Amino acid sequence: MLSLKTLIPLTFSCLILSYGYAQETKTVSLKHKNDYFTITEKFNVLKANPEIKQGPYTASISPYSEKGQFEQGVKTGIWESFKNGKLVQKYDFSSQAFLQDDAFKMIASVIQLDEQGNSVKELGPRGVYFGGDAKIGSVLVGSVRYPAEAQQNNVQGWVIIEGKIDKQGKMTELKSISTNGYGLEEEGLRVFKLLPADWVPVLVEGKPVVAKVQLKMAFRLSHLPPLKN
């Protein structure tokens, strides 16, 4: 018969072996293609549960790429974004803070909202999307289809898309608020909805808030004068 002194080390050893197996990973490489762009991913998943990402992660939508770390399926620590191999952004998912961020030219405004959805304060253009303009641009460039009606009528302009980011960083209520017409607003809204859901919480004094965000994209015809900002 096994004594209590013998059973305790055996039980502890079994727990270690069980935990070790639960943390074992395997590498997965994926390529997602649609009619507009291709996303390439490489990451590890738990052998015990292949739905959970664990460890290093890389992805690219040419010319954009990113790398970071997952812990039990959650993005953690510092993630980096690159355009043509040049570092353009660092974001710390643990503290929800940008450590480096190139200018967000596609962000028109960010406005803090109260719990009733009323405007509290204009926060100015700031980072609200992991990957920034580099990632947004990589998706939009290959996805936009200039509306035929707008081309035929020589219509160009800035399309403004508005949405709300909650305290968890989820974007909702996307809609177009500009009035160019001729299909520009519909096309702008369509391509913005193609973006991966990598919005991040807006922080005020270190705390996440609900915010209204306005994004802009240019529809321009080469034979017409440049658009004014």
Secondary structure, DSSP 8 states (H G I E B T S, - for coil): ---HHHHHHHHHHHHHHHHHHHH-EEEEEEEEE-SS-EEEEEEEEESS-TTSEEEEEEEEETTEEEEEEEETTEEEEEEEEEETTEEEEEEETTTTEEEEE---TTEEEEEEE-TTS-EEEE--S---BTTHHHHHHHHHHHH----HHHHHTT--EEEEEEEEE-TTS-EEEEEE-----TTHHHHHHHHHTTS-S-B--EEETTEEEEEEEEEEEEE--TTS-----
